[in-house]
């Protein structure tokens, strides 16, 4: 398996740490801090065989890059890694061509396993023992409505019948774990 990897994330410290860990495991890592740099790397004559893409790259969506990478022939194996995990974005990432979708923080071994595992699913994946919390469901719903409104916070606030500042405060918080 060719282990050339494009790591796309706007957090320099994260890229340094994860890039070093992946290099120790035999990957040839190229880092791109933004969508434009990553897209340029994907258009080069020797594009990477693997792509690890953050969902939020600055103010841009990593889903745009997932679509571009998936359109290559042959496409790289794409893993989306995000601090803003939601069901809506996971579904969209997979529809656009991602092979796997991981929520941060993820262990390096978990990331390597996702990069090495093919697109087939795992029927032995453990099922949750409890339903998600109300806070988690709220976060998921907000993300879904935000996606439907193409990231427009004012339109999303109107759709949710919520004050725009309240929605902005909710979005500034970290995603809920459970």
N, C-alpha and C positions, 0 to 999 in steps of 0.2 A: 504494500500500500504506500503510495506517495504521501509523505507527511508534510507537504508545504501548506502553511496555514496563514491566513489573513486574519489578524485580530483587530477588530474595529471597536474602539471605545474612546471616549473623550477624557477619561480619567488617567492621567499620565502615571501616577503611582500604581494604580491597579494594573495597567498595561505592563509596567516594568516588572512587577512581582509575578503576574501570571505568565508573561512572556518568558521570564527566566525559568519558571517551574516547567513550562511546556518544552523549552529547549533542553532541559535536563532529561526529559522523557523522550527525546529524539525528534521533536518537531522543528522544522525550519520556519521560524515565526517572522512575519512582517507585520508591523503595527501601522495602523492608519487612524489618526485622531479625529477624522471627520468623513462625511459621506463622499465629498468630492475626491479626496485622496484615495479612499477605498475604491470608488468607481474607476478611477484612473488605473489603479493596480489591477483591477479585474479585467480591464480592456487590454492589458499588455499581452504580448504573444505567448507568454508562459504563465497563465493565471494559476493561482493556488488551487489545490485539490480540496482544501478544507477552509471554511470560513466560520469564525466565531464573532457574531455581530450583536452589539448592544442594542436594545430596543430604542433607547433615547440617546442620541448622539448630539450633545448640545441642545439646540432647539429643533433639530431634525429628527425624523423617524427612521429607525433602522429598517422598518418594513419596506421602504423604498429601495434600500440596498438589497434586501432579501429578494425582491422581485427581479432586480437587475442581475444578481448573481445566478438566480435560478434560470434565467433566460440564456445563459452561456451554454455552449455545446462542447464538451460535456459540462454540466453544471457541477460546482463544488458541493460537497456535503456541507450543509449549512446548519449551524446550531445558534439559536438566539438565546442570549444570556441577559437577564434584566433584573433590576431592582423593582420594577413596576409591573410585576407579573399579574396578569388577569386572564380570565377565561377568554374574553373577547380578543385580546391581542394574541393569545396562544393559538386560537382557531385561525385568525387571519395569517399569522406567521406560517402555519402549516399549509394553509391554502395557497400561499404565495410561493411555497417551495422549501421552507425550512424542514429539516429532517427531525430536529429535536428542539425543545424549548425548555430552558432551565431558569429557575429563579435564583437570584443572588441572595444570600451568599451560597455559593456552591463550592464543594471541595474539588481540588484539582483532579482527583481520581474520578469523580463524577463527570467532570468536563471531558476528560480523556475518554471515558467509557462512551459518552454521547458522541464524541468525534469519531471513534472507531466503530461504533455500532451502526449498522446499515439502517435503511429507512423502515425496516419491518418493526412492528410493535412488539411489546412484551406482555403476553397475557398473564404473566405471573407478577405483574406490578402490584405492590401492596395497596389494598383499598383503605381509604380513611375509616377510622373507627367511629368518628363523630361527625355530624354535619358541620359545615362552616359556621362561624359566629355571625351575628347580625352585622357587626362592623365589617367583616370580610365581604359579606354579601353586598353591603352598601358600596364598598370600594369597587367591587366587580361591576355593579350596576352603573356607577359613575363612569368607570372606564369605558363601558359599552356605549353609553350615551355620548360620551366625549368623542369616541371613535366615529359614531354615526354622524356627528356634527363636525367631522374633519378637524378636531382639535380646537374648535372655536369655543372658548370658555363662556362667552356671553350667551351664545345660542344654547349651549349645554345647560347653563343655569336657568334659562327660560324653559327649556324642555323638562327640567327637573323641578320647576317651580320653586327655585331656590335663589337667594340673593347671590349675585356674582362674587362678592367678597367672601361669602361663606364657602362657596365652592372653591375659590382660590385657596383659602386656608386649609380645606380638606385635602386638596391636591398637593399642598406643600409638605404634608406629613408623609412619612414612610408608609408603604403598603402594609396592610394588616397581614399577619402571618397565618392565623387560623380563622 
